[in-house]
Amino acid sequence: MLKKYEHIEALLVDATKEELYEKLIMQLNKDFTLANIEETFSYNVSPEALKKELHAIVYQLIQEKFTEYLNLLYIMDVSEAKIKALDGSDVVELSAQVAFLMLQREWQKVWFKNKL
């Protein structure tokens, strides 16, 4: 059964434990490519570095390339209701929360592909 995560770190620990971390990165890279976003993640990036890099990319997209940001959310199939429920007053915090929602959605895809 897929767990509900409160923190990004717990999700990344489980992905590593279940030996699906590389597939999670593959899924992220695939969806970034589909959204025509040139950033990609190295397969040997640490979970902590992945968290920081994704946060920075999301922050940059919100600030500078909002259309690409929306397209990425659509391609990843991140819940519009969850995005709208976030407090957008602090863009740094908002981008961290969006990065977490993105990783949760990508993890769902990877987990289901490998468990079902």
N, CA and C atoms as a LAMMPS dump frame, in Angstrom:
ITEM: TIMESTEP
0
ITEM: NUMBER OF ATOMS
348
ITEM: BOX BOUNDS ff ff ff
-5.0000000000000000e+02 5.0000000000000000e+02
-5.0000000000000000e+02 5.0000000000000000e+02
-5.0000000000000000e+02 5.0000000000000000e+02
ITEM: ATOMS id mol type element x y z
1 1 1 N 0.842 -1.188 0
2 1 2 C 0 0 0
3 1 3 C 0.884 1.247 0
4 2 1 N 0.558 2.177 -0.85
5 2 2 C 1.315 3.421 -0.966
6 2 3 C 1.038 4.303 0.25
7 3 1 N 2.111 4.747 0.904
8 3 2 C 1.972 5.58 2.095
9 3 3 C 1.671 7.025 1.725
10 4 1 N 1.063 7.723 2.69
11 4 2 C 0.858 9.164 2.56
12 4 3 C 2.007 9.829 3.309
13 5 1 N 2.707 10.714 2.665
14 5 2 C 3.906 11.315 3.241
15 5 3 C 3.638 12.721 3.758
16 6 1 N 4.221 12.999 4.914
17 6 2 C 4.136 14.332 5.509
18 6 3 C 5.341 15.184 5.113
19 7 1 N 6.468 14.51 4.813
20 7 2 C 7.701 15.228 4.518
21 7 3 C 8.394 14.604 3.305
22 8 1 N 9.067 15.441 2.57
23 8 2 C 9.771 15.008 1.368
24 8 3 C 10.872 13.994 1.706
25 9 1 N 11.511 14.171 2.866
26 9 2 C 12.612 13.284 3.244
27 9 3 C 12.136 11.839 3.397
28 10 1 N 10.968 11.65 3.998
29 10 2 C 10.432 10.297 4.197
30 10 3 C 10.144 9.618 2.858
31 11 1 N 9.628 10.376 1.927
32 11 2 C 9.365 9.838 0.588
33 11 3 C 10.67 9.387 -0.061
34 12 1 N 11.694 10.213 0.013
35 12 2 C 12.97 9.88 -0.622
36 12 3 C 13.659 8.701 0.068
37 13 1 N 13.498 8.585 1.378
38 13 2 C 14.051 7.434 2.101
39 13 3 C 13.376 6.153 1.615
40 14 1 N 12.058 6.175 1.497
41 14 2 C 11.331 4.988 1.023
42 14 3 C 11.705 4.635 -0.417
43 15 1 N 11.843 5.643 -1.264
44 15 2 C 12.227 5.389 -2.659
45 15 3 C 13.585 4.703 -2.712
46 16 1 N 14.499 5.132 -1.86
47 16 2 C 15.825 4.536 -1.8
48 16 3 C 15.745 3.116 -1.251
49 17 1 N 15.001 2.938 -0.145
50 17 2 C 14.862 1.619 0.484
51 17 3 C 14.256 0.598 -0.482
52 18 1 N 13.28 1.039 -1.242
53 18 2 C 12.59 0.124 -2.162
54 18 3 C 13.34 -0.024 -3.491
55 19 1 N 14.52 0.575 -3.559
56 19 2 C 15.368 0.518 -4.744
57 19 3 C 14.658 1.058 -5.985
58 20 1 N 13.869 2.103 -5.769
59 20 2 C 13.153 2.746 -6.867
60 20 3 C 13.577 4.203 -7.042
61 21 1 N 14.613 4.608 -6.322
62 21 2 C 15.068 6.004 -6.385
63 21 3 C 15.505 6.382 -7.802
64 22 1 N 16.255 5.494 -8.451
65 22 2 C 16.702 5.784 -9.817
66 22 3 C 15.508 5.897 -10.764
67 23 1 N 14.502 5.063 -10.56
68 23 2 C 13.3 5.138 -11.408
69 23 3 C 12.527 6.426 -11.14
70 24 1 N 12.563 6.911 -9.912
71 24 2 C 11.938 8.19 -9.591
72 24 3 C 12.636 9.31 -10.359
73 25 1 N 13.951 9.272 -10.393
74 25 2 C 14.703 10.277 -11.152
75 25 3 C 14.408 10.143 -12.647
76 26 1 N 14.322 8.916 -13.138
77 26 2 C 13.98 8.699 -14.554
78 26 3 C 12.626 9.325 -14.873
79 27 1 N 11.652 9.139 -13.99
80 27 2 C 10.31 9.689 -14.205
81 27 3 C 10.344 11.214 -14.191
82 28 1 N 11.081 11.785 -13.257
83 28 2 C 11.228 13.247 -13.222
84 28 3 C 11.837 13.758 -14.526
85 29 1 N 12.929 13.128 -14.953
86 29 2 C 13.596 13.555 -16.188
87 29 3 C 12.668 13.411 -17.394
88 30 1 N 11.914 12.324 -17.427
89 30 2 C 10.976 12.091 -18.533
90 30 3 C 9.934 13.215 -18.6
91 31 1 N 9.342 13.545 -17.456
92 31 2 C 8.31 14.577 -17.45
93 31 3 C 8.88 15.965 -17.705
94 32 1 N 10.093 16.232 -17.232
95 32 2 C 10.74 17.506 -17.543
96 32 3 C 10.961 17.616 -19.049
97 33 1 N 11.401 16.536 -19.673
98 33 2 C 11.62 16.536 -21.122
99 33 3 C 10.305 16.771 -21.864
100 34 1 N 9.249 16.081 -21.435
101 34 2 C 7.928 16.262 -22.072
102 34 3 C 7.434 17.705 -21.947
103 35 1 N 7.831 18.374 -20.876
104 35 2 C 7.418 19.768 -20.652
105 35 3 C 8.393 20.762 -21.291
106 36 1 N 9.371 20.247 -22.048
107 36 2 C 10.385 21.08 -22.7
108 36 3 C 11.184 21.926 -21.707
109 37 1 N 11.481 21.329 -20.562
110 37 2 C 12.324 21.979 -19.562
111 37 3 C 13.673 21.264 -19.609
112 38 1 N 14.706 22.032 -19.819
113 38 2 C 16.015 21.44 -20.113
114 38 3 C 16.732 20.865 -18.907
115 39 1 N 16.363 21.265 -17.703
116 39 2 C 17.027 20.734 -16.517
117 39 3 C 16.754 19.242 -16.38
118 40 1 N 17.791 18.502 -16.02
119 40 2 C 17.628 17.077 -15.726
120 40 3 C 18.41 16.774 -14.46
121 41 1 N 18.112 15.625 -13.883
122 41 2 C 18.757 15.221 -12.644
123 41 3 C 19.683 14.051 -12.927
124 42 1 N 20.86 14.094 -12.34
125 42 2 C 21.823 13.009 -12.469
126 42 3 C 21.304 11.806 -11.687
127 43 1 N 21.594 10.607 -12.188
128 43 2 C 21.133 9.397 -11.504
129 43 3 C 21.858 9.152 -10.187
130 44 1 N 22.993 9.801 -9.988
131 44 2 C 23.702 9.603 -8.724
132 44 3 C 23.545 10.799 -7.781
133 45 1 N 22.555 11.653 -8.048
134 45 2 C 22.287 12.787 -7.164
135 45 3 C 21.75 12.249 -5.83
136 46 1 N 22.231 12.83 -4.74
137 46 2 C 21.763 12.39 -3.418
138 46 3 C 20.332 12.873 -3.205
139 47 1 N 19.575 12.197 -2.36
140 47 2 C 18.206 12.656 -2.081
141 47 3 C 18.159 14.107 -1.59
142 48 1 N 19.106 14.485 -0.756
143 48 2 C 19.143 15.86 -0.243
144 48 3 C 19.393 16.848 -1.387
145 49 1 N 20.331 16.51 -2.276
146 49 2 C 20.619 17.387 -3.413
147 49 3 C 19.434 17.436 -4.378
148 50 1 N 18.759 16.301 -4.585
149 50 2 C 17.574 16.268 -5.45
150 50 3 C 16.509 17.218 -4.913
151 51 1 N 16.277 17.148 -3.631
152 51 2 C 15.292 18.022 -2.979
153 51 3 C 15.642 19.493 -3.218
154 52 1 N 16.908 19.851 -3.015
155 52 2 C 17.338 21.241 -3.189
156 52 3 C 17.264 21.677 -4.649
157 53 1 N 17.714 20.813 -5.565
158 53 2 C 17.694 21.154 -6.99
159 53 3 C 16.271 21.331 -7.496
160 54 1 N 15.376 20.413 -7.127
161 54 2 C 13.988 20.506 -7.575
162 54 3 C 13.344 21.772 -7.027
163 55 1 N 13.603 22.069 -5.761
164 55 2 C 13.069 23.291 -5.154
165 55 3 C 13.548 24.52 -5.936
166 56 1 N 14.834 24.564 -6.249
167 56 2 C 15.397 25.709 -6.981
168 56 3 C 14.787 25.83 -8.381
169 57 1 N 14.596 24.704 -9.047
170 57 2 C 14.014 24.727 -10.396
171 57 3 C 12.572 25.221 -10.345
172 58 1 N 11.807 24.701 -9.402
173 58 2 C 10.407 25.121 -9.276
174 58 3 C 10.337 26.622 -8.973
175 59 1 N 11.186 27.084 -8.069
176 59 2 C 11.226 28.511 -7.733
177 59 3 C 11.512 29.346 -8.986
178 60 1 N 12.503 28.932 -9.744
179 60 2 C 12.87 29.663 -10.969
180 60 3 C 11.725 29.642 -11.984
181 61 1 N 11.077 28.499 -12.139
182 61 2 C 9.963 28.409 -13.085
183 61 3 C 8.816 29.337 -12.676
184 62 1 N 8.484 29.36 -11.394
185 62 2 C 7.402 30.229 -10.924
186 62 3 C 7.752 31.692 -11.177
187 63 1 N 8.993 32.057 -10.915
188 63 2 C 9.423 33.455 -11.04
189 63 3 C 9.603 33.905 -12.493
190 64 1 N 10.143 33.002 -13.336
191 64 2 C 10.581 33.44 -14.665
192 64 3 C 9.869 32.776 -15.837
193 65 1 N 9.333 31.585 -15.641
194 65 2 C 8.741 30.832 -16.756
195 65 3 C 7.438 30.19 -16.298
196 66 1 N 6.465 31.045 -15.968
197 66 2 C 5.241 30.545 -15.351
198 66 3 C 4.46 29.603 -16.265
199 67 1 N 4.455 29.861 -17.553
200 67 2 C 3.746 28.98 -18.486
201 67 3 C 4.365 27.588 -18.493
202 68 1 N 5.701 27.515 -18.499
203 68 2 C 6.39 26.226 -18.45
204 68 3 C 6.112 25.504 -17.137
205 69 1 N 6.039 26.279 -16.049
206 69 2 C 5.702 25.73 -14.739
207 69 3 C 4.323 25.066 -14.77
208 70 1 N 3.342 25.771 -15.31
209 70 2 C 1.983 25.218 -15.405
210 70 3 C 1.952 23.978 -16.292
211 71 1 N 2.693 24.019 -17.384
212 71 2 C 2.764 22.879 -18.287
213 71 3 C 3.376 21.663 -17.587
214 72 1 N 4.412 21.883 -16.793
215 72 2 C 5.044 20.791 -16.048
216 72 3 C 4.068 20.181 -15.046
217 73 1 N 3.325 21.029 -14.334
218 73 2 C 2.318 20.515 -13.395
219 73 3 C 1.293 19.655 -14.125
220 74 1 N 0.885 20.106 -15.304
221 74 2 C -0.095 19.368 -16.1
222 74 3 C 0.466 18.02 -16.546
223 75 1 N 1.686 18.02 -17.055
224 75 2 C 2.309 16.781 -17.536
225 75 3 C 2.52 15.802 -16.389
226 76 1 N 2.93 16.314 -15.236
227 76 2 C 3.131 15.438 -14.076
228 76 3 C 1.8 14.971 -13.498
229 77 1 N 0.728 15.694 -13.803
230 77 2 C -0.606 15.393 -13.287
231 77 3 C -0.689 15.664 -11.787
232 78 1 N -0.107 16.791 -11.38
233 78 2 C -0.2 17.225 -9.985
234 78 3 C -1.602 17.803 -9.782
235 79 1 N -2.23 17.447 -8.675
236 79 2 C -3.597 17.864 -8.377
237 79 3 C -3.735 19.386 -8.353
238 80 1 N -4.625 19.883 -9.202
239 80 2 C -4.88 21.317 -9.248
240 80 3 C -5.45 21.808 -7.916
241 81 1 N -6.301 20.993 -7.298
242 81 2 C -6.893 21.362 -6.009
243 81 3 C -5.812 21.512 -4.939
244 82 1 N -4.822 20.611 -4.948
245 82 2 C -3.739 20.692 -3.963
246 82 3 C -2.891 21.94 -4.187
247 83 1 N -2.649 22.272 -5.447
248 83 2 C -1.869 23.475 -5.759
249 83 3 C -2.633 24.716 -5.301
250 84 1 N -3.922 24.776 -5.61
251 84 2 C -4.733 25.944 -5.234
252 84 3 C -4.86 26.089 -3.725
253 85 1 N -4.742 24.985 -2.98
254 85 2 C -4.866 25.019 -1.52
255 85 3 C -3.617 25.581 -0.84
256 86 1 N -2.517 25.715 -1.575
257 86 2 C -1.273 26.215 -0.989
258 86 3 C -1.328 27.729 -0.805
259 87 1 N -0.607 28.21 0.203
260 87 2 C -0.497 29.646 0.464
261 87 3 C 0.604 30.204 -0.439
262 88 1 N 0.24 31.088 -1.328
263 88 2 C 1.193 31.627 -2.292
264 88 3 C 1.859 32.915 -1.869
265 89 1 N 1.729 33.307 -0.602
266 89 2 C 2.272 34.599 -0.179
267 89 3 C 3.802 34.623 -0.13
268 90 1 N 4.437 33.475 0.113
269 90 2 C 5.892 33.376 0.152
270 90 3 C 6.323 32.417 -0.954
271 91 1 N 6.93 32.944 -2.009
272 91 2 C 7.258 32.127 -3.179
273 91 3 C 8.287 31.047 -2.845
274 92 1 N 9.196 31.323 -1.92
275 92 2 C 10.195 30.318 -1.537
276 92 3 C 9.493 29.121 -0.885
277 93 1 N 8.598 29.383 0.041
278 93 2 C 7.863 28.312 0.715
279 93 3 C 6.915 27.61 -0.267
280 94 1 N 6.253 28.388 -1.107
281 94 2 C 5.349 27.821 -2.105
282 94 3 C 6.097 26.858 -3.02
283 95 1 N 7.271 27.259 -3.494
284 95 2 C 8.032 26.396 -4.408
285 95 3 C 8.49 25.12 -3.716
286 96 1 N 8.794 25.186 -2.415
287 96 2 C 9.158 23.977 -1.655
288 96 3 C 7.962 23.038 -1.567
289 97 1 N 6.788 23.585 -1.305
290 97 2 C 5.579 22.77 -1.204
291 97 3 C 5.202 22.154 -2.555
292 98 1 N 5.35 22.926 -3.621
293 98 2 C 5.049 22.414 -4.966
294 98 3 C 6.04 21.31 -5.337
295 99 1 N 7.309 21.493 -5.006
296 99 2 C 8.316 20.46 -5.281
297 99 3 C 7.941 19.162 -4.57
298 100 1 N 7.445 19.265 -3.345
299 100 2 C 7.002 18.091 -2.599
300 100 3 C 5.804 17.433 -3.286
301 101 1 N 4.832 18.231 -3.726
302 101 2 C 3.678 17.671 -4.434
303 101 3 C 4.104 16.981 -5.737
304 102 1 N 5.069 17.576 -6.424
305 102 2 C 5.579 16.962 -7.657
306 102 3 C 6.221 15.612 -7.356
307 103 1 N 7.076 15.585 -6.343
308 103 2 C 7.733 14.325 -5.996
309 103 3 C 6.729 13.273 -5.537
310 104 1 N 5.705 13.697 -4.799
311 104 2 C 4.671 12.746 -4.38
312 104 3 C 3.99 12.126 -5.596
313 105 1 N 3.652 12.955 -6.572
314 105 2 C 2.959 12.453 -7.761
315 105 3 C 3.865 11.545 -8.584
316 106 1 N 5.104 11.941 -8.746
317 106 2 C 6.046 11.118 -9.508
318 106 3 C 6.278 9.788 -8.785
319 107 1 N 6.36 9.837 -7.451
320 107 2 C 6.544 8.624 -6.662
321 107 3 C 5.346 7.691 -6.832
322 108 1 N 4.138 8.253 -6.853
323 108 2 C 2.94 7.428 -7.082
324 108 3 C 3.071 6.665 -8.393
325 109 1 N 3.449 7.371 -9.438
326 109 2 C 3.58 6.74 -10.763
327 109 3 C 4.594 5.602 -10.718
328 110 1 N 5.769 5.875 -10.159
329 110 2 C 6.848 4.876 -10.104
330 110 3 C 6.434 3.69 -9.245
331 111 1 N 5.855 3.989 -8.078
332 111 2 C 5.468 2.933 -7.146
333 111 3 C 4.437 2.008 -7.777
334 112 1 N 3.398 2.589 -8.383
335 112 2 C 2.35 1.755 -8.991
336 112 3 C 2.874 0.94 -10.159
337 113 1 N 3.723 1.522 -10.982
338 113 2 C 4.302 0.772 -12.121
339 113 3 C 5.092 -0.439 -11.65
340 114 1 N 5.719 -0.312 -10.495
341 114 2 C 6.595 -1.372 -10.018
342 114 3 C 5.948 -2.327 -9.021
343 115 1 N 4.791 -1.987 -8.505
344 115 2 C 4.138 -2.813 -7.503
345 115 3 C 2.916 -3.548 -8.04
346 116 1 N 2.355 -3.057 -9.098
347 116 2 C 1.112 -3.675 -9.604
348 116 3 C 1.361 -4.497 -10.843
